[in-house]
Amino acid sequence: MLTLADVLPIPTFVAQRRKLEAEVVAAKTMRRLAAGPQMTWLFENRATCLWQVQEMCRVENITAPAAVQHELDTYNALLPSPSDLSATLLIEIDDPAERAVQLRALLGLHEHVRLTFAGAPDALARFDGAQFDGERVSSVQFVRFPLSSSQIEALRDLGRPATLAITHPAYPVSTPLPLTLRAALVEDLASA
């Protein structure tokens, strides 16, 4: 869990921002997964969430401890735990008219996403219910993948295939989890 003690004062953060940004870009690169042409998954960890808190405080000039704590509470909800992964899904469609059509077509997406593992049951995605309604989904989704011990074991075993599978009729895609991503996710679970 991120605490007030983890957040640098804005002047200190600004002075170290270039170095910290390089570190978080490296962390995000290892944790990013493209699933088809329009969906990007960013698996969150402590570094990615702390960066978001620091950036929000910098951009919004948030310095009051209660306001910083509000940002921490928001991003702590995105941290993985020892038994689940957390991801931000970005649905990227540049044209606003096409985006509106596609986001309506993706209604029900939350029922069609899973991580699959050879020799273990699938891990079903749990979407934040505030990010879709009866008409369309949001282009940014916060998703958790609760994992059993057998699923964690399958994720750790890099010799066994693992994929992100989307079975929605409007966007069926299955994307293998690269070994670098899996290694980063295993590290995140261990350090959560």
Biotite code that builds the C-alpha atoms (Angstrom):
import biotite.structure as struc

atoms = struc.array([
    struc.Atom([0.000, 0.000, 0.000], chain_id="A", res_id=1, res_name="MET", atom_name="CA", element="C"),
    struc.Atom([1.222, 3.481, -0.847], chain_id="A", res_id=2, res_name="LEU", atom_name="CA", element="C"),
    struc.Atom([1.334, 5.965, 2.030], chain_id="A", res_id=3, res_name="THR", atom_name="CA", element="C"),
    struc.Atom([1.981, 9.672, 2.477], chain_id="A", res_id=4, res_name="LEU", atom_name="CA", element="C"),
    struc.Atom([5.582, 8.795, 3.332], chain_id="A", res_id=5, res_name="ALA", atom_name="CA", element="C"),
    struc.Atom([6.051, 7.422, -0.218], chain_id="A", res_id=6, res_name="ASP", atom_name="CA", element="C"),
    struc.Atom([5.051, 10.686, -1.901], chain_id="A", res_id=7, res_name="VAL", atom_name="CA", element="C"),
    struc.Atom([7.870, 13.112, -2.584], chain_id="A", res_id=8, res_name="LEU", atom_name="CA", element="C"),
    struc.Atom([7.270, 16.828, -2.050], chain_id="A", res_id=9, res_name="PRO", atom_name="CA", element="C"),
    struc.Atom([6.539, 18.428, -5.421], chain_id="A", res_id=10, res_name="ILE", atom_name="CA", element="C"),
    struc.Atom([9.888, 20.311, -5.680], chain_id="A", res_id=11, res_name="PRO", atom_name="CA", element="C"),
    struc.Atom([11.808, 17.101, -4.919], chain_id="A", res_id=12, res_name="THR", atom_name="CA", element="C"),
    struc.Atom([9.729, 15.160, -7.434], chain_id="A", res_id=13, res_name="PHE", atom_name="CA", element="C"),
    struc.Atom([10.271, 17.813, -10.109], chain_id="A", res_id=14, res_name="VAL", atom_name="CA", element="C"),
    struc.Atom([14.033, 17.745, -9.477], chain_id="A", res_id=15, res_name="ALA", atom_name="CA", element="C"),
    struc.Atom([14.092, 13.931, -9.849], chain_id="A", res_id=16, res_name="GLN", atom_name="CA", element="C"),
    struc.Atom([11.328, 13.645, -12.449], chain_id="A", res_id=17, res_name="ARG", atom_name="CA", element="C"),
    struc.Atom([13.480, 12.764, -15.478], chain_id="A", res_id=18, res_name="ARG", atom_name="CA", element="C"),
    struc.Atom([15.169, 9.886, -13.664], chain_id="A", res_id=19, res_name="LYS", atom_name="CA", element="C"),
    struc.Atom([11.913, 8.662, -12.133], chain_id="A", res_id=20, res_name="LEU", atom_name="CA", element="C"),
    struc.Atom([10.137, 8.926, -15.473], chain_id="A", res_id=21, res_name="GLU", atom_name="CA", element="C"),
    struc.Atom([12.761, 6.741, -17.141], chain_id="A", res_id=22, res_name="ALA", atom_name="CA", element="C"),
    struc.Atom([12.281, 4.133, -14.425], chain_id="A", res_id=23, res_name="GLU", atom_name="CA", element="C"),
    struc.Atom([8.488, 4.122, -14.694], chain_id="A", res_id=24, res_name="VAL", atom_name="CA", element="C"),
    struc.Atom([8.610, 4.015, -18.509], chain_id="A", res_id=25, res_name="VAL", atom_name="CA", element="C"),
    struc.Atom([10.772, 0.885, -18.229], chain_id="A", res_id=26, res_name="ALA", atom_name="CA", element="C"),
    struc.Atom([8.318, -0.629, -15.736], chain_id="A", res_id=27, res_name="ALA", atom_name="CA", element="C"),
    struc.Atom([5.347, 0.187, -17.972], chain_id="A", res_id=28, res_name="LYS", atom_name="CA", element="C"),
    struc.Atom([7.069, -1.161, -21.077], chain_id="A", res_id=29, res_name="THR", atom_name="CA", element="C"),
    struc.Atom([7.499, -4.562, -19.413], chain_id="A", res_id=30, res_name="MET", atom_name="CA", element="C"),
    struc.Atom([3.878, -4.529, -18.224], chain_id="A", res_id=31, res_name="ARG", atom_name="CA", element="C"),
    struc.Atom([2.167, -3.355, -21.445], chain_id="A", res_id=32, res_name="ARG", atom_name="CA", element="C"),
    struc.Atom([0.285, -5.773, -23.687], chain_id="A", res_id=33, res_name="LEU", atom_name="CA", element="C"),
    struc.Atom([-1.400, -4.956, -27.000], chain_id="A", res_id=34, res_name="ALA", atom_name="CA", element="C"),
    struc.Atom([-4.463, -7.121, -27.593], chain_id="A", res_id=35, res_name="ALA", atom_name="CA", element="C"),
    struc.Atom([-5.435, -6.496, -31.169], chain_id="A", res_id=36, res_name="GLY", atom_name="CA", element="C"),
    struc.Atom([-5.262, -3.077, -32.802], chain_id="A", res_id=37, res_name="PRO", atom_name="CA", element="C"),
    struc.Atom([-7.415, -1.119, -30.330], chain_id="A", res_id=38, res_name="GLN", atom_name="CA", element="C"),
    struc.Atom([-6.799, -2.455, -26.826], chain_id="A", res_id=39, res_name="MET", atom_name="CA", element="C"),
    struc.Atom([-3.753, -1.880, -24.689], chain_id="A", res_id=40, res_name="THR", atom_name="CA", element="C"),
    struc.Atom([-3.446, -3.423, -21.251], chain_id="A", res_id=41, res_name="TRP", atom_name="CA", element="C"),
    struc.Atom([-1.120, -1.918, -18.668], chain_id="A", res_id=42, res_name="LEU", atom_name="CA", element="C"),
    struc.Atom([-0.610, -4.183, -15.688], chain_id="A", res_id=43, res_name="PHE", atom_name="CA", element="C"),
    struc.Atom([-0.167, -1.941, -12.676], chain_id="A", res_id=44, res_name="GLU", atom_name="CA", element="C"),
    struc.Atom([2.337, -2.216, -9.859], chain_id="A", res_id=45, res_name="ASN", atom_name="CA", element="C"),
    struc.Atom([3.646, -0.062, -7.043], chain_id="A", res_id=46, res_name="ARG", atom_name="CA", element="C"),
    struc.Atom([5.916, 1.999, -9.332], chain_id="A", res_id=47, res_name="ALA", atom_name="CA", element="C"),
    struc.Atom([3.217, 2.748, -11.919], chain_id="A", res_id=48, res_name="THR", atom_name="CA", element="C"),
    struc.Atom([0.667, 3.744, -9.278], chain_id="A", res_id=49, res_name="CYS", atom_name="CA", element="C"),
    struc.Atom([3.104, 5.888, -7.300], chain_id="A", res_id=50, res_name="LEU", atom_name="CA", element="C"),
    struc.Atom([4.069, 7.679, -10.523], chain_id="A", res_id=51, res_name="TRP", atom_name="CA", element="C"),
    struc.Atom([0.400, 8.491, -11.167], chain_id="A", res_id=52, res_name="GLN", atom_name="CA", element="C"),
    struc.Atom([0.008, 9.902, -7.652], chain_id="A", res_id=53, res_name="VAL", atom_name="CA", element="C"),
    struc.Atom([3.157, 12.004, -8.023], chain_id="A", res_id=54, res_name="GLN", atom_name="CA", element="C"),
    struc.Atom([2.060, 13.294, -11.422], chain_id="A", res_id=55, res_name="GLU", atom_name="CA", element="C"),
    struc.Atom([-1.444, 14.168, -10.190], chain_id="A", res_id=56, res_name="MET", atom_name="CA", element="C"),
    struc.Atom([0.043, 16.067, -7.259], chain_id="A", res_id=57, res_name="CYS", atom_name="CA", element="C"),
    struc.Atom([2.469, 17.896, -9.564], chain_id="A", res_id=58, res_name="ARG", atom_name="CA", element="C"),
    struc.Atom([-0.053, 18.793, -12.265], chain_id="A", res_id=59, res_name="VAL", atom_name="CA", element="C"),
    struc.Atom([-2.842, 19.774, -9.858], chain_id="A", res_id=60, res_name="GLU", atom_name="CA", element="C"),
    struc.Atom([-0.447, 21.288, -7.280], chain_id="A", res_id=61, res_name="ASN", atom_name="CA", element="C"),
    struc.Atom([-1.876, 19.011, -4.601], chain_id="A", res_id=62, res_name="ILE", atom_name="CA", element="C"),
    struc.Atom([0.012, 19.498, -1.340], chain_id="A", res_id=63, res_name="THR", atom_name="CA", element="C"),
    struc.Atom([-2.547, 19.242, 1.487], chain_id="A", res_id=64, res_name="ALA", atom_name="CA", element="C"),
    struc.Atom([-2.101, 15.867, 3.214], chain_id="A", res_id=65, res_name="PRO", atom_name="CA", element="C"),
    struc.Atom([-5.834, 15.036, 2.994], chain_id="A", res_id=66, res_name="ALA", atom_name="CA", element="C"),
    struc.Atom([-5.868, 15.769, -0.741], chain_id="A", res_id=67, res_name="ALA", atom_name="CA", element="C"),
    struc.Atom([-2.705, 13.715, -1.301], chain_id="A", res_id=68, res_name="VAL", atom_name="CA", element="C"),
    struc.Atom([-4.294, 10.908, 0.719], chain_id="A", res_id=69, res_name="GLN", atom_name="CA", element="C"),
    struc.Atom([-7.318, 11.035, -1.590], chain_id="A", res_id=70, res_name="HIS", atom_name="CA", element="C"),
    struc.Atom([-4.991, 10.445, -4.572], chain_id="A", res_id=71, res_name="GLU", atom_name="CA", element="C"),
    struc.Atom([-3.282, 7.624, -2.675], chain_id="A", res_id=72, res_name="LEU", atom_name="CA", element="C"),
    struc.Atom([-6.629, 5.993, -1.911], chain_id="A", res_id=73, res_name="ASP", atom_name="CA", element="C"),
    struc.Atom([-7.598, 6.196, -5.578], chain_id="A", res_id=74, res_name="THR", atom_name="CA", element="C"),
    struc.Atom([-4.400, 4.578, -6.830], chain_id="A", res_id=75, res_name="TYR", atom_name="CA", element="C"),
    struc.Atom([-4.062, 2.082, -3.968], chain_id="A", res_id=76, res_name="ASN", atom_name="CA", element="C"),
    struc.Atom([-7.236, 0.528, -5.368], chain_id="A", res_id=77, res_name="ALA", atom_name="CA", element="C"),
    struc.Atom([-5.229, -0.289, -8.517], chain_id="A", res_id=78, res_name="LEU", atom_name="CA", element="C"),
    struc.Atom([-2.361, -2.062, -6.756], chain_id="A", res_id=79, res_name="LEU", atom_name="CA", element="C"),
    struc.Atom([-2.081, -5.805, -7.267], chain_id="A", res_id=80, res_name="PRO", atom_name="CA", element="C"),
    struc.Atom([-2.242, -8.052, -4.232], chain_id="A", res_id=81, res_name="SER", atom_name="CA", element="C"),
    struc.Atom([-0.432, -11.348, -3.573], chain_id="A", res_id=82, res_name="PRO", atom_name="CA", element="C"),
    struc.Atom([-3.404, -13.130, -5.168], chain_id="A", res_id=83, res_name="SER", atom_name="CA", element="C"),
    struc.Atom([-4.571, -10.850, -7.956], chain_id="A", res_id=84, res_name="ASP", atom_name="CA", element="C"),
    struc.Atom([-3.298, -8.793, -10.847], chain_id="A", res_id=85, res_name="LEU", atom_name="CA", element="C"),
    struc.Atom([-4.516, -5.313, -11.648], chain_id="A", res_id=86, res_name="SER", atom_name="CA", element="C"),
    struc.Atom([-4.590, -3.686, -15.056], chain_id="A", res_id=87, res_name="ALA", atom_name="CA", element="C"),
    struc.Atom([-5.742, -0.558, -16.801], chain_id="A", res_id=88, res_name="THR", atom_name="CA", element="C"),
    struc.Atom([-7.332, -1.264, -20.165], chain_id="A", res_id=89, res_name="LEU", atom_name="CA", element="C"),
    struc.Atom([-7.158, 1.504, -22.757], chain_id="A", res_id=90, res_name="LEU", atom_name="CA", element="C"),
    struc.Atom([-9.501, 1.211, -25.717], chain_id="A", res_id=91, res_name="ILE", atom_name="CA", element="C"),
    struc.Atom([-7.792, 3.405, -28.290], chain_id="A", res_id=92, res_name="GLU", atom_name="CA", element="C"),
    struc.Atom([-9.889, 4.647, -31.196], chain_id="A", res_id=93, res_name="ILE", atom_name="CA", element="C"),
    struc.Atom([-8.827, 8.017, -32.586], chain_id="A", res_id=94, res_name="ASP", atom_name="CA", element="C"),
    struc.Atom([-11.943, 8.978, -34.552], chain_id="A", res_id=95, res_name="ASP", atom_name="CA", element="C"),
    struc.Atom([-14.642, 10.210, -32.104], chain_id="A", res_id=96, res_name="PRO", atom_name="CA", element="C"),
    struc.Atom([-17.561, 8.963, -34.222], chain_id="A", res_id=97, res_name="ALA", atom_name="CA", element="C"),
    struc.Atom([-15.984, 5.533, -34.669], chain_id="A", res_id=98, res_name="GLU", atom_name="CA", element="C"),
    struc.Atom([-15.086, 5.449, -30.959], chain_id="A", res_id=99, res_name="ARG", atom_name="CA", element="C"),
    struc.Atom([-18.715, 6.039, -29.988], chain_id="A", res_id=100, res_name="ALA", atom_name="CA", element="C"),
    struc.Atom([-19.866, 3.211, -32.273], chain_id="A", res_id=101, res_name="VAL", atom_name="CA", element="C"),
    struc.Atom([-17.201, 0.781, -31.045], chain_id="A", res_id=102, res_name="GLN", atom_name="CA", element="C"),
    struc.Atom([-17.746, 1.528, -27.348], chain_id="A", res_id=103, res_name="LEU", atom_name="CA", element="C"),
    struc.Atom([-21.446, 0.726, -27.795], chain_id="A", res_id=104, res_name="ARG", atom_name="CA", element="C"),
    struc.Atom([-20.562, -2.448, -29.703], chain_id="A", res_id=105, res_name="ALA", atom_name="CA", element="C"),
    struc.Atom([-18.315, -3.550, -26.812], chain_id="A", res_id=106, res_name="LEU", atom_name="CA", element="C"),
    struc.Atom([-21.140, -3.518, -24.278], chain_id="A", res_id=107, res_name="LEU", atom_name="CA", element="C"),
    struc.Atom([-20.772, -6.679, -22.193], chain_id="A", res_id=108, res_name="GLY", atom_name="CA", element="C"),
    struc.Atom([-16.985, -6.754, -22.578], chain_id="A", res_id=109, res_name="LEU", atom_name="CA", element="C"),
    struc.Atom([-16.663, -7.344, -18.829], chain_id="A", res_id=110, res_name="HIS", atom_name="CA", element="C"),
    struc.Atom([-18.103, -10.845, -19.295], chain_id="A", res_id=111, res_name="GLU", atom_name="CA", element="C"),
    struc.Atom([-15.645, -11.829, -22.044], chain_id="A", res_id=112, res_name="HIS", atom_name="CA", element="C"),
    struc.Atom([-12.105, -11.328, -20.728], chain_id="A", res_id=113, res_name="VAL", atom_name="CA", element="C"),
    struc.Atom([-9.900, -13.912, -19.057], chain_id="A", res_id=114, res_name="ARG", atom_name="CA", element="C"),
    struc.Atom([-6.343, -15.034, -18.564], chain_id="A", res_id=115, res_name="LEU", atom_name="CA", element="C"),
    struc.Atom([-5.844, -18.600, -19.731], chain_id="A", res_id=116, res_name="THR", atom_name="CA", element="C"),
    struc.Atom([-3.164, -20.943, -18.435], chain_id="A", res_id=117, res_name="PHE", atom_name="CA", element="C"),
    struc.Atom([-2.119, -24.379, -19.609], chain_id="A", res_id=118, res_name="ALA", atom_name="CA", element="C"),
    struc.Atom([-3.020, -26.874, -16.899], chain_id="A", res_id=119, res_name="GLY", atom_name="CA", element="C"),
    struc.Atom([-5.003, -24.442, -14.719], chain_id="A", res_id=120, res_name="ALA", atom_name="CA", element="C"),
    struc.Atom([-8.464, -22.884, -14.799], chain_id="A", res_id=121, res_name="PRO", atom_name="CA", element="C"),
    struc.Atom([-8.970, -19.541, -16.505], chain_id="A", res_id=122, res_name="ASP", atom_name="CA", element="C"),
    struc.Atom([-8.766, -16.376, -14.387], chain_id="A", res_id=123, res_name="ALA", atom_name="CA", element="C"),
    struc.Atom([-11.873, -14.319, -15.107], chain_id="A", res_id=124, res_name="LEU", atom_name="CA", element="C"),
    struc.Atom([-11.519, -10.556, -15.277], chain_id="A", res_id=125, res_name="ALA", atom_name="CA", element="C"),
    struc.Atom([-13.414, -8.358, -12.826], chain_id="A", res_id=126, res_name="ARG", atom_name="CA", element="C"),
    struc.Atom([-14.154, -4.931, -14.240], chain_id="A", res_id=127, res_name="PHE", atom_name="CA", element="C"),
    struc.Atom([-14.976, -1.849, -12.187], chain_id="A", res_id=128, res_name="ASP", atom_name="CA", element="C"),
    struc.Atom([-18.751, -1.570, -12.599], chain_id="A", res_id=129, res_name="GLY", atom_name="CA", element="C"),
    struc.Atom([-18.630, 2.230, -12.571], chain_id="A", res_id=130, res_name="ALA", atom_name="CA", element="C"),
    struc.Atom([-16.962, 2.212, -15.988], chain_id="A", res_id=131, res_name="GLN", atom_name="CA", element="C"),
    struc.Atom([-19.734, 0.797, -18.096], chain_id="A", res_id=132, res_name="PHE", atom_name="CA", element="C"),
    struc.Atom([-23.458, 1.309, -18.232], chain_id="A", res_id=133, res_name="ASP", atom_name="CA", element="C"),
    struc.Atom([-26.341, -0.044, -20.267], chain_id="A", res_id=134, res_name="GLY", atom_name="CA", element="C"),
    struc.Atom([-25.322, 1.932, -23.349], chain_id="A", res_id=135, res_name="GLU", atom_name="CA", element="C"),
    struc.Atom([-21.540, 1.725, -23.755], chain_id="A", res_id=136, res_name="ARG", atom_name="CA", element="C"),
    struc.Atom([-18.250, 0.947, -22.062], chain_id="A", res_id=137, res_name="VAL", atom_name="CA", element="C"),
    struc.Atom([-15.706, 3.560, -21.064], chain_id="A", res_id=138, res_name="SER", atom_name="CA", element="C"),
    struc.Atom([-12.517, 3.814, -23.123], chain_id="A", res_id=139, res_name="SER", atom_name="CA", element="C"),
    struc.Atom([-10.538, 3.376, -19.879], chain_id="A", res_id=140, res_name="VAL", atom_name="CA", element="C"),
    struc.Atom([-11.266, 0.359, -17.710], chain_id="A", res_id=141, res_name="GLN", atom_name="CA", element="C"),
    struc.Atom([-9.824, -0.797, -14.395], chain_id="A", res_id=142, res_name="PHE", atom_name="CA", element="C"),
    struc.Atom([-9.655, -4.570, -14.273], chain_id="A", res_id=143, res_name="VAL", atom_name="CA", element="C"),
    struc.Atom([-8.600, -7.148, -11.680], chain_id="A", res_id=144, res_name="ARG", atom_name="CA", element="C"),
    struc.Atom([-7.719, -10.794, -12.262], chain_id="A", res_id=145, res_name="PHE", atom_name="CA", element="C"),
    struc.Atom([-8.151, -12.787, -9.018], chain_id="A", res_id=146, res_name="PRO", atom_name="CA", element="C"),
    struc.Atom([-5.772, -15.762, -9.092], chain_id="A", res_id=147, res_name="LEU", atom_name="CA", element="C"),
    struc.Atom([-5.871, -19.109, -7.327], chain_id="A", res_id=148, res_name="SER", atom_name="CA", element="C"),
    struc.Atom([-2.666, -20.810, -6.201], chain_id="A", res_id=149, res_name="SER", atom_name="CA", element="C"),
    struc.Atom([-2.787, -23.102, -9.280], chain_id="A", res_id=150, res_name="SER", atom_name="CA", element="C"),
    struc.Atom([-3.133, -20.084, -11.591], chain_id="A", res_id=151, res_name="GLN", atom_name="CA", element="C"),
    struc.Atom([-0.206, -18.332, -9.895], chain_id="A", res_id=152, res_name="ILE", atom_name="CA", element="C"),
    struc.Atom([1.842, -21.500, -10.265], chain_id="A", res_id=153, res_name="GLU", atom_name="CA", element="C"),
    struc.Atom([0.925, -21.663, -13.986], chain_id="A", res_id=154, res_name="ALA", atom_name="CA", element="C"),
    struc.Atom([1.853, -17.990, -14.441], chain_id="A", res_id=155, res_name="LEU", atom_name="CA", element="C"),
    struc.Atom([5.240, -18.634, -12.790], chain_id="A", res_id=156, res_name="ARG", atom_name="CA", element="C"),
    struc.Atom([5.961, -21.664, -14.980], chain_id="A", res_id=157, res_name="ASP", atom_name="CA", element="C"),
    struc.Atom([7.278, -19.887, -18.075], chain_id="A", res_id=158, res_name="LEU", atom_name="CA", element="C"),
    struc.Atom([7.278, -23.181, -19.969], chain_id="A", res_id=159, res_name="GLY", atom_name="CA", element="C"),
    struc.Atom([3.472, -23.285, -19.875], chain_id="A", res_id=160, res_name="ARG", atom_name="CA", element="C"),
    struc.Atom([1.501, -21.088, -22.300], chain_id="A", res_id=161, res_name="PRO", atom_name="CA", element="C"),
    struc.Atom([-0.585, -18.214, -20.909], chain_id="A", res_id=162, res_name="ALA", atom_name="CA", element="C"),
    struc.Atom([-2.773, -15.809, -22.859], chain_id="A", res_id=163, res_name="THR", atom_name="CA", element="C"),
    struc.Atom([-5.102, -12.875, -22.483], chain_id="A", res_id=164, res_name="LEU", atom_name="CA", element="C"),
    struc.Atom([-8.308, -13.976, -24.184], chain_id="A", res_id=165, res_name="ALA", atom_name="CA", element="C"),
    struc.Atom([-11.162, -11.708, -25.230], chain_id="A", res_id=166, res_name="ILE", atom_name="CA", element="C"),
    struc.Atom([-14.194, -13.616, -26.493], chain_id="A", res_id=167, res_name="THR", atom_name="CA", element="C"),
    struc.Atom([-16.533, -10.673, -27.108], chain_id="A", res_id=168, res_name="HIS", atom_name="CA", element="C"),
    struc.Atom([-18.202, -11.018, -30.541], chain_id="A", res_id=169, res_name="PRO", atom_name="CA", element="C"),
    struc.Atom([-17.201, -7.459, -31.489], chain_id="A", res_id=170, res_name="ALA", atom_name="CA", element="C"),
    struc.Atom([-13.543, -7.969, -30.573], chain_id="A", res_id=171, res_name="TYR", atom_name="CA", element="C"),
    struc.Atom([-12.388, -11.594, -30.374], chain_id="A", res_id=172, res_name="PRO", atom_name="CA", element="C"),
    struc.Atom([-8.647, -11.827, -29.785], chain_id="A", res_id=173, res_name="VAL", atom_name="CA", element="C"),
    struc.Atom([-6.215, -14.071, -27.960], chain_id="A", res_id=174, res_name="SER", atom_name="CA", element="C"),
    struc.Atom([-2.791, -12.662, -27.144], chain_id="A", res_id=175, res_name="THR", atom_name="CA", element="C"),
    struc.Atom([0.052, -14.684, -25.596], chain_id="A", res_id=176, res_name="PRO", atom_name="CA", element="C"),
    struc.Atom([1.589, -13.157, -22.477], chain_id="A", res_id=177, res_name="LEU", atom_name="CA", element="C"),
    struc.Atom([5.258, -12.482, -23.299], chain_id="A", res_id=178, res_name="PRO", atom_name="CA", element="C"),
    struc.Atom([7.812, -13.994, -20.937], chain_id="A", res_id=179, res_name="LEU", atom_name="CA", element="C"),
    struc.Atom([9.047, -10.558, -19.878], chain_id="A", res_id=180, res_name="THR", atom_name="CA", element="C"),
    struc.Atom([5.507, -9.562, -18.888], chain_id="A", res_id=181, res_name="LEU", atom_name="CA", element="C"),
    struc.Atom([4.972, -12.806, -17.008], chain_id="A", res_id=182, res_name="ARG", atom_name="CA", element="C"),
    struc.Atom([8.234, -12.393, -15.115], chain_id="A", res_id=183, res_name="ALA", atom_name="CA", element="C"),
    struc.Atom([7.239, -8.831, -14.154], chain_id="A", res_id=184, res_name="ALA", atom_name="CA", element="C"),
    struc.Atom([3.783, -10.000, -13.015], chain_id="A", res_id=185, res_name="LEU", atom_name="CA", element="C"),
    struc.Atom([5.277, -12.775, -10.903], chain_id="A", res_id=186, res_name="VAL", atom_name="CA", element="C"),
    struc.Atom([7.586, -10.195, -9.294], chain_id="A", res_id=187, res_name="GLU", atom_name="CA", element="C"),
    struc.Atom([4.595, -7.905, -8.656], chain_id="A", res_id=188, res_name="ASP", atom_name="CA", element="C"),
    struc.Atom([2.633, -10.701, -6.964], chain_id="A", res_id=189, res_name="LEU", atom_name="CA", element="C"),
    struc.Atom([5.624, -11.551, -4.770], chain_id="A", res_id=190, res_name="ALA", atom_name="CA", element="C"),
    struc.Atom([6.196, -7.948, -3.697], chain_id="A", res_id=191, res_name="SER", atom_name="CA", element="C"),
    struc.Atom([2.517, -7.022, -3.156], chain_id="A", res_id=192, res_name="ALA", atom_name="CA", element="C"),
])
